[in-house]
Amino acid sequence: MVDRWLGCGNLQRLLHYHRCMHIADIMARDRRTVSFEFFPPSSDQAAAALEQRLAAFAEFEPSFVSVTYGAGGSTRVNTHDLVVRLQDEGRLDPVPHLTCVAHDEAGIDDILQRYARHGISNILALRGDVPADGQAHAPEAFPHAADLVRHIDRFNQAGGHPDARGFGIGVAGFPEGHPETPNQLVHMEHLRQKVDAGADWITTQLFTDNSHFFDWRDRCDLAGITCPIIAGLMPITSLATMRRMADLAAGTTFPARLQKRLQRYQDDPAAIEQVGIQWAVEQCNDLLDQGVAGLHFYTLNRSDATRRIFEALGAGSSAVLRANDG
């Protein structure tokens, strides 16, 4: 199956590059990481579309890819199945999201054990959104993401993973704050608690104003948070995409300069997409110039915008962006 879409010429190189690796090894290999986020398909049609696009994403040679984890039971099963399949096929190195909302300790342990058996090396540990029906997580088990991180760390310490280091653990960061914690000092303390509980790296929520990220990164340093911080980016490809971004990342700022450009071409969808791609390219160049630890693209399962960003950056794949030139 892998041969069919990769071709024999590149197969062995990609399988070697994407062998199962702990995040510490990935970051030792790459000067900076370049990664993509997918969500599990919810229909046969969506699955077929994603299958085609996975080939295009593999050609970019990302450091890893993350797979989201929804509140619904079927979505969770789809996440597990997609992650395990990617790992078994060897084309991309998957990092599953794991949320603790609506989970007890036994349920989390079942998931950790399955991933460990299949050689999954890293997990992005999140609290997750409370379901629309208001039935939240079991408060005595995992009130916060930090509690999930501690639980995974205990699993690691108990030798539950074939790698003696256990799972590499990632957590979320919010450069523009979290809507549930408007107090920025308290919000930073929550992040520090996640890192102290055992997190190895931070991947941020999407943002469109780099100045907010840089200031937040400085504040992380002041708070004693020194683990690698990967910047989350999502290119605007339409006005509808911008509205979705606002919903996905409540509180995200869309700078007036960006909005003026979009309004200038509001009746021209192709021009709006070009404006969004160019803005993302400017963000990437600025972040790279300022020594960002990694770039993480929220793809919405679409490869074309990513391809155009890479082309504008002068990179046929992520190799140029992640190369260790130090």
LUMKOLVEX-138781 format. One record per residue (C-alpha): residue number from 1; residue in one letter; x negated, y, z negated. Coordinates in nm, 4 decimals. Layout:
<recs>
REC num residuo       px       py       pz
REC NUM       A        X        Y        Z
...
</recs>
This chain:
<recs>
REC num residuo       px       py       pz
REC   1       M   0.0000   0.0000   0.0000
REC   2       V  -0.2814   0.2399  -0.0846
REC   3       D  -0.4677   0.1556   0.2378
REC   4       R  -0.1649   0.2527   0.4427
REC   5       W  -0.1757   0.6204   0.3531
REC   6       L  -0.5365   0.6818   0.2503
REC   7       G  -0.7215   0.4926   0.5186
REC   8       C  -1.0129   0.2623   0.4464
REC   9       G  -1.2771   0.5337   0.4923
REC  10       N  -1.1805   0.7297   0.1815
REC  11       L  -1.0222   0.4547  -0.0247
REC  12       Q  -1.3253   0.3340  -0.2208
REC  13       R  -1.4469   0.6873  -0.2944
REC  14       L  -1.1096   0.7961  -0.4314
REC  15       L  -1.0568   0.4782  -0.6315
REC  16       H  -1.3988   0.5289  -0.7905
REC  17       Y  -1.3309   0.8952  -0.8634
REC  18       H  -0.9881   0.8288  -1.0150
REC  19       R  -1.0751   0.5340  -1.2332
REC  20       C  -0.9274   0.5590  -1.5818
REC  21       M  -1.1173   0.8298  -1.7721
REC  22       H  -1.0842   0.9867  -2.1152
REC  23       I  -1.0417   1.3655  -2.1000
REC  24       A  -1.3859   1.4089  -2.2585
REC  25       D  -1.5394   1.2190  -1.9670
REC  26       I  -1.3363   1.4135  -1.7109
REC  27       M  -1.4545   1.7437  -1.8547
REC  28       A  -1.8140   1.6202  -1.8739
REC  29       R  -1.7937   1.5249  -1.5059
REC  30       D  -1.6193   1.8405  -1.3817
REC  31       R  -1.7406   2.1936  -1.4453
REC  32       R  -1.3720   2.2832  -1.4563
REC  33       T  -1.0649   2.0685  -1.4087
REC  34       V  -0.8091   2.1051  -1.1301
REC  35       S  -0.4831   1.9247  -1.1945
REC  36       F  -0.1207   1.9014  -1.0787
REC  37       E   0.2099   1.8392  -1.2524
REC  38       F   0.4852   1.6176  -1.1111
REC  39       F   0.8279   1.5277  -1.2414
REC  40       P   0.9672   1.1744  -1.2003
REC  41       P   1.2196   1.1417  -0.9147
REC  42       S   1.5806   1.0904  -1.0171
REC  43       S   1.7079   0.9413  -0.6895
REC  44       D   1.5892   0.7113  -0.4122
REC  45       Q   1.5694   1.0075  -0.1739
REC  46       A   1.3579   1.2092  -0.4159
REC  47       A   1.1371   0.9061  -0.4767
REC  48       A   1.0728   0.8649  -0.1043
REC  49       A   0.9875   1.2348  -0.0687
REC  50       L   0.7464   1.2249  -0.3632
REC  51       E   0.5838   0.9075  -0.2279
REC  52       Q   0.4943   1.0905   0.0921
REC  53       R   0.3611   1.3918  -0.0945
REC  54       L   0.1455   1.1865  -0.3302
REC  55       A  -0.0777   1.1099  -0.0338
REC  56       A  -0.1271   1.4818   0.0282
REC  57       F  -0.1947   1.5480  -0.3398
REC  58       A  -0.4523   1.2674  -0.3522
REC  59       E  -0.6438   1.4310  -0.0670
REC  60       F  -0.7009   1.7333  -0.2940
REC  61       E  -0.8906   1.5019  -0.5345
REC  62       P  -0.7534   1.6506  -0.8584
REC  63       S  -0.9194   1.5791  -1.1912
REC  64       F  -0.5894   1.4330  -1.3099
REC  65       V  -0.2145   1.4699  -1.2644
REC  66       S   0.0480   1.5069  -1.5362
REC  67       V   0.3958   1.3561  -1.5256
REC  68       T   0.6807   1.5225  -1.7140
REC  69       Y   0.9115   1.3495  -1.9578
REC  70       G   1.2766   1.4519  -1.9821
REC  71       A   1.5273   1.4280  -2.2617
REC  72       G   1.7431   1.1736  -2.0764
REC  73       G   1.6835   0.8007  -2.1117
REC  74       S   1.6681   0.7274  -1.7383
REC  75       T   1.4175   1.0089  -1.6841
REC  76       R   1.1968   0.8622  -1.9546
REC  77       V   1.2011   0.5217  -1.7876
REC  78       N   1.1135   0.6859  -1.4545
REC  79       T   0.8201   0.8641  -1.6199
REC  80       H   0.6836   0.5415  -1.7638
REC  81       D   0.7220   0.3566  -1.4352
REC  82       L   0.5597   0.6311  -1.2255
REC  83       V   0.2680   0.6716  -1.4663
REC  84       V   0.1955   0.2991  -1.4794
REC  85       R   0.2258   0.2640  -1.1025
REC  86       L  -0.0164   0.5517  -1.0375
REC  87       Q  -0.2607   0.3991  -1.2834
REC  88       D  -0.2334   0.0509  -1.1333
REC  89       E  -0.2747   0.1788  -0.7757
REC  90       G  -0.5751   0.3916  -0.8690
REC  91       R  -0.4990   0.6812  -0.6363
REC  92       L  -0.4476   0.9469  -0.9042
REC  93       D  -0.5398   0.9573  -1.2740
REC  94       P  -0.2068   1.0093  -1.4571
REC  95       V  -0.1575   1.1963  -1.7839
REC  96       P   0.1971   1.1345  -1.9094
REC  97       H   0.3874   1.3914  -2.1085
REC  98       L   0.5254   1.2508  -2.4330
REC  99       T   0.7910   1.4409  -2.6264
REC 100       C   0.9071   1.3574  -2.9769
REC 101       V   1.2588   1.5033  -2.9516
REC 102       A   1.5160   1.2274  -3.0143
REC 103       H   1.2427   0.9725  -3.0948
REC 104       D   1.1584   0.7835  -3.4112
REC 105       E   0.8154   0.6439  -3.4970
REC 106       A   0.8969   0.2964  -3.3653
REC 107       G   1.0017   0.4367  -3.0284
REC 108       I   0.6835   0.6432  -2.9994
REC 109       D   0.4714   0.3417  -3.0943
REC 110       D   0.6373   0.1309  -2.8231
REC 111       I   0.5438   0.3926  -2.5630
REC 112       L   0.1878   0.4290  -2.6913
REC 113       Q   0.1383   0.0525  -2.6896
REC 114       R   0.2656   0.0224  -2.3319
REC 115       Y   0.0379   0.3001  -2.2096
REC 116       A  -0.2582   0.1520  -2.3983
REC 117       R  -0.1989  -0.1900  -2.2410
REC 118       H  -0.2070  -0.0327  -1.8951
REC 119       G  -0.5249   0.1636  -1.9661
REC 120       I  -0.3714   0.5118  -1.9670
REC 121       S  -0.6436   0.7296  -2.1183
REC 122       N  -0.4734   1.0602  -2.2033
REC 123       I  -0.1376   1.1953  -2.3198
REC 124       L   0.0082   1.5462  -2.3299
REC 125       A   0.1889   1.5598  -2.6654
REC 126       L   0.4897   1.7937  -2.6798
REC 127       R   0.7840   1.8520  -2.9055
REC 128       G   1.0145   1.8882  -2.6065
REC 129       D   1.3391   2.0756  -2.5610
REC 130       V   1.6363   1.9949  -2.7792
REC 131       P   1.9041   1.8264  -2.5617
REC 132       A   2.2023   2.0334  -2.4590
REC 133       D   2.4284   1.8396  -2.6984
REC 134       G   2.2225   1.9761  -2.9860
REC 135       Q   2.1134   1.6327  -3.1104
REC 136       A   1.7496   1.7017  -3.1911
REC 137       H   1.4602   1.4842  -3.2977
REC 138       A   1.4600   1.2951  -3.6232
REC 139       P   1.3336   1.5683  -3.8565
REC 140       E   1.1706   1.3287  -4.1020
REC 141       A   0.9577   1.1798  -3.8225
REC 142       F   0.8431   1.4590  -3.5913
REC 143       P   0.9626   1.8099  -3.6795
REC 144       H   0.6890   1.9677  -3.4671
REC 145       A   0.4434   1.8767  -3.1921
REC 146       A   0.1641   1.8756  -3.4510
REC 147       D   0.3368   1.5818  -3.6196
REC 148       L   0.3330   1.3884  -3.2931
REC 149       V  -0.0368   1.4701  -3.2457
REC 150       R  -0.1122   1.3364  -3.5952
REC 151       H   0.0817   1.0190  -3.5188
REC 152       I  -0.1116   0.9577  -3.1954
REC 153       D  -0.4362   1.0274  -3.3804
REC 154       R  -0.3415   0.7664  -3.6424
REC 155       F  -0.2668   0.5219  -3.3589
REC 156       N  -0.6132   0.5955  -3.2214
REC 157       Q  -0.7804   0.5523  -3.5601
REC 158       A  -0.6067   0.2174  -3.6061
REC 159       G  -0.7691   0.0842  -3.2896
REC 160       G  -0.4499   0.0691  -3.0862
REC 161       H  -0.6245   0.1680  -2.7623
REC 162       P  -0.8900  -0.0326  -2.5716
REC 163       D  -1.1105   0.2793  -2.5622
REC 164       A  -1.2631   0.3184  -2.9077
REC 165       R  -1.1879   0.6915  -2.8885
REC 166       G  -0.8194   0.6215  -2.8343
REC 167       F  -0.6026   0.8469  -2.6220
REC 168       G  -0.7266   1.1902  -2.5289
REC 169       I  -0.4583   1.4265  -2.6622
REC 170       G  -0.3453   1.7449  -2.4906
REC 171       V  -0.1028   2.0046  -2.6267
REC 172       A   0.0848   2.3022  -2.4861
REC 173       G  -0.0194   2.6644  -2.5284
REC 174       F   0.1949   2.9727  -2.4702
REC 175       P  -0.0053   3.2834  -2.3726
REC 176       E   0.3050   3.5035  -2.3868
REC 177       G   0.4458   3.3481  -2.7014
REC 178       H   0.7178   3.0927  -2.7667
REC 179       P   1.0838   3.2038  -2.7693
REC 180       E   1.1454   3.0175  -3.0951
REC 181       T   0.8493   3.1877  -3.2684
REC 182       P   0.8447   3.5597  -3.1881
REC 183       N   0.5901   3.6253  -3.4646
REC 184       Q   0.2612   3.5966  -3.2735
REC 185       L   0.0529   3.5361  -3.5872
REC 186       V   0.2741   3.2440  -3.6889
REC 187       H   0.2722   3.1174  -3.3314
REC 188       M  -0.1082   3.1094  -3.3276
REC 189       E  -0.1092   2.9237  -3.6577
REC 190       H   0.1186   2.6594  -3.5034
REC 191       L  -0.1275   2.6135  -3.2185
REC 192       R  -0.4191   2.5851  -3.4587
REC 193       Q  -0.2281   2.3176  -3.6516
REC 194       K  -0.1885   2.1128  -3.3314
REC 195       V  -0.5591   2.1387  -3.2591
REC 196       D  -0.6557   2.0542  -3.6169
REC 197       A  -0.4238   1.7514  -3.6010
REC 198       G  -0.6376   1.6019  -3.3256
REC 199       A  -0.5771   1.7772  -2.9926
REC 200       D  -0.8619   1.7594  -2.7412
REC 201       W  -0.7412   2.0243  -2.4981
REC 202       I  -0.4667   2.2815  -2.4338
REC 203       T  -0.2679   2.3261  -2.1137
REC 204       T  -0.0796   2.6552  -2.1005
REC 205       Q   0.2707   2.7400  -1.9973
REC 206       L   0.2828   2.9085  -1.6571
REC 207       F   0.2058   3.2798  -1.6421
REC 208       T   0.1751   3.5399  -1.3668
REC 209       D  -0.0191   3.8128  -1.5506
REC 210       N  -0.3771   3.7058  -1.6165
REC 211       S  -0.4371   3.9852  -1.8653
REC 212       H  -0.1964   3.8133  -2.1061
REC 213       F  -0.3887   3.4866  -2.0694
REC 214       F  -0.7285   3.6455  -2.1283
REC 215       D  -0.6088   3.8319  -2.4372
REC 216       W  -0.4468   3.5164  -2.5742
REC 217       R  -0.7649   3.3160  -2.5048
REC 218       D  -0.9624   3.5724  -2.7053
REC 219       R  -0.7134   3.5432  -2.9900
REC 220       C  -0.7489   3.1637  -2.9816
REC 221       D  -1.1221   3.2091  -3.0248
REC 222       L  -1.0666   3.4414  -3.3203
REC 223       A  -0.8374   3.1793  -3.4751
REC 224       G  -1.1117   2.9179  -3.4509
REC 225       I  -0.9510   2.7302  -3.1621
REC 226       T  -1.2430   2.6197  -2.9495
REC 227       C  -1.1135   2.3229  -2.7478
REC 228       P  -1.0868   2.3680  -2.3672
REC 229       I  -0.7915   2.5751  -2.2446
REC 230       I  -0.6484   2.4913  -1.9007
REC 231       A  -0.4472   2.7677  -1.7312
REC 232       G  -0.1019   2.6777  -1.5971
REC 233       L   0.0007   2.8315  -1.2628
REC 234       M   0.3097   2.8098  -1.0458
REC 235       P   0.3211   2.9972  -0.7143
REC 236       I   0.6363   3.1911  -0.6305
REC 237       T   0.7689   3.0541  -0.3027
REC 238       S   1.1113   3.2208  -0.3090
REC 239       L   1.3208   3.4511  -0.5250
REC 240       A   1.5033   3.1397  -0.6455
REC 241       T   1.1694   2.9940  -0.7547
REC 242       M   1.0951   3.3084  -0.9549
REC 243       R   1.4309   3.2786  -1.1307
REC 244       R   1.3565   2.9136  -1.2063
REC 245       M   1.0173   3.0115  -1.3440
REC 246       A   1.1888   3.2616  -1.5733
REC 247       D   1.4148   2.9809  -1.6998
REC 248       L   1.1332   2.7284  -1.7404
REC 249       A   0.9045   2.9696  -1.9231
REC 250       A   1.1269   3.2017  -2.1209
REC 251       G   0.9451   3.5249  -2.1953
REC 252       T   0.7133   3.5088  -1.8945
REC 253       T   0.6241   3.8522  -1.7585
REC 254       F   0.6505   3.9241  -1.3871
REC 255       P   0.4352   4.2364  -1.3411
REC 256       A   0.5916   4.5368  -1.1701
REC 257       R   0.3225   4.5200  -0.9024
REC 258       L   0.4306   4.1675  -0.8127
REC 259       Q   0.8006   4.2544  -0.8191
REC 260       K   0.7446   4.5525  -0.5899
REC 261       R   0.5769   4.3277  -0.3340
REC 262       L   0.8615   4.0778  -0.3510
REC 263       Q   1.1291   4.3445  -0.3204
REC 264       R   0.9561   4.4870  -0.0162
REC 265       Y   1.0243   4.1605   0.1682
REC 266       Q   1.3393   4.0469  -0.0089
REC 267       D   1.5170   3.9768   0.3221
REC 268       D   1.2274   3.7787   0.4680
REC 269       P   1.1861   3.4368   0.2982
REC 270       A   0.8616   3.3576   0.4828
REC 271       A   0.7074   3.6883   0.3746
REC 272       I   0.8170   3.6332   0.0144
REC 273       E   0.6482   3.2942   0.0151
REC 274       Q   0.3307   3.4490   0.1528
REC 275       V   0.3357   3.7165  -0.1186
REC 276       G   0.3743   3.4464  -0.3853
REC 277       I   0.0932   3.2357  -0.2433
REC 278       Q  -0.1386   3.5369  -0.2208
REC 279       W  -0.0605   3.6368  -0.5795
REC 280       A  -0.1461   3.2852  -0.6978
REC 281       V  -0.4714   3.2970  -0.5005
REC 282       E  -0.5618   3.6274  -0.6682
REC 283       Q  -0.4852   3.4714  -1.0068
REC 284       C  -0.7046   3.1696  -0.9298
REC 285       N  -1.0006   3.3776  -0.8161
REC 286       D  -0.9775   3.5980  -1.1242
REC 287       L  -0.9524   3.2976  -1.3567
REC 288       L  -1.2455   3.1252  -1.1884
REC 289       D  -1.4540   3.4424  -1.2139
REC 290       Q  -1.3751   3.4600  -1.5862
REC 291       G  -1.4866   3.1026  -1.6542
REC 292       V  -1.1526   2.9283  -1.7052
REC 293       A  -1.1840   2.5663  -1.8207
REC 294       G  -0.9311   2.4440  -1.5678
REC 295       L  -0.6452   2.5227  -1.3311
REC 296       H  -0.3187   2.3304  -1.3655
REC 297       F  -0.0605   2.3715  -1.0891
REC 298       Y   0.3095   2.3215  -1.1591
REC 299       T   0.3974   2.1822  -0.8164
REC 300       L   0.7717   2.1049  -0.8370
REC 301       N   0.6665   1.7919  -0.6411
REC 302       R   0.5775   2.0001  -0.3345
REC 303       S   0.2326   1.9942  -0.1802
REC 304       D   0.2529   2.2670   0.0866
REC 305       A   0.2091   2.5667  -0.1452
REC 306       T  -0.0857   2.3956  -0.3137
REC 307       R  -0.2460   2.3268   0.0234
REC 308       R  -0.2134   2.6924   0.1258
REC 309       I  -0.3667   2.8090  -0.2013
REC 310       F  -0.6605   2.5750  -0.1570
REC 311       E  -0.7117   2.6932   0.2013
REC 312       A  -0.7090   3.0572   0.0926
REC 313       L  -0.9635   2.9737  -0.1781
REC 314       G  -1.1854   2.8183   0.0875
REC 315       A  -1.1512   2.4717  -0.0669
REC 316       G  -1.0492   2.1711   0.1403
REC 317       S  -1.0116   1.9787  -0.1860
REC 318       S  -1.0627   2.0505  -0.5539
REC 319       A  -1.4260   1.9367  -0.5275
REC 320       V  -1.5500   2.2919  -0.4636
REC 321       L  -1.3483   2.4293  -0.7559
REC 322       R  -1.4370   2.1632  -1.0095
REC 323       A  -1.7995   2.0968  -0.9049
REC 324       N  -2.0508   2.1113  -1.1853
REC 325       D  -2.2874   2.3756  -1.0484
REC 326       G  -2.4373   2.4664  -1.3842
</recs>
